[in-house]
Amino acid sequence: MTAHHDFPPGTVHRITVQSKLLKGNLLGDPAKRVIDVYTPHGHDGAGLPLLVDLAGYTGSGLSHTNWKNFGENVPERLDRLIGSGEMGPAVVAFPDCFTRLGGNQYVNSAAMGPWEDILLTEFVPAVEARFGCGGDGRRAVFGKSSGGYGAIVHALRHADFWAAAACHSGDMDFELCYARDFAPALRAIAKAGSIDAFIDRLESNPKPAGGDIHVLMALAMAATYDPCPENRFGVRLPVDLHTCERDLERWKNWLAFDPLVMVEEKGENLKNLKGLFIDCGDVDQYDLVYGARRLHARLQELGVSHRYEEFPDDHSGIDYRMDVSLPFLVDALTR
């Protein structure tokens, strides 16, 4: 660490949940899951609001509680924010939702697993029962990138469960942020011989290339938004594997999960939230700022109260934005 402070440290507890909903899942992912739970210094968690951290693609909640070079991990950030009085005390849960395909979008999928239901009916209830925190009107969800996507989708679909949400640089405007990945994915698949062969090769590689991880992300999105459980990994792409011509029926299934599409049907639900925070870097390399601007404009038209910010940065290394969002969430939950 380079950012030292003298605020008293909270405690990170580790609990395990045996997920009934993940049992026998298509990808063979473990059903026994770890959740790290932060409680502030001097608190056992009882009566405090609950924040749930959804990690981005290739991440896990456990990576957010690990030691971090040249900065703070999230528990250390919480120690500072709470200890300085910038943020009220809260319990923060960091669930491990990693999958064989490298990540999670936190929605139900016949290939990836019923992660939406797992969060709502297994993980959050387990944390609240163990620590006596959260409850109706006292729980919020936040995340960045894929985690930001999960946060905004959960807010749209489950505003009766979550009372507030923060979306940092979340996936949206699928035509911009996903469609450009199909051609590079097809080249990698052709080189390997098939989708299954590509995944097998990546899993056997002791040092996967960054480009291969990006291809895996495209496959993970396919298994999330348009799963094919008849296939070994549940993956089918919405393009012809030879010509890259778009299969409009397959693509339509993806678009149904785009927050810019979902807001047209579910946007009114957001009016039930106590607080909604959305931000994005103005030079985000995945062009997510354009989707964020469109969502912000539509929410204004719908009369949905929210806080929207752009900041001078890209998609990477933006944990410092939690200094803005986490106090916002706790304030919203405790008003």
Beta strands, then each sheet from edge to edge (+ up, - down):
strand 1: 11-18
strand 2: 32-39
strand 3: 50-54
strand 4: 91-95
strand 5: 108-109
strand 6: 113-114
strand 7: 139-144
strand 8: 164-168
strand 9: 275-281
strand 10: 307-311
sheet 1: 1+ 2- 4+ 3+ 7+ 8+ 9+ 10+
sheet 2: 5+ 6-
end
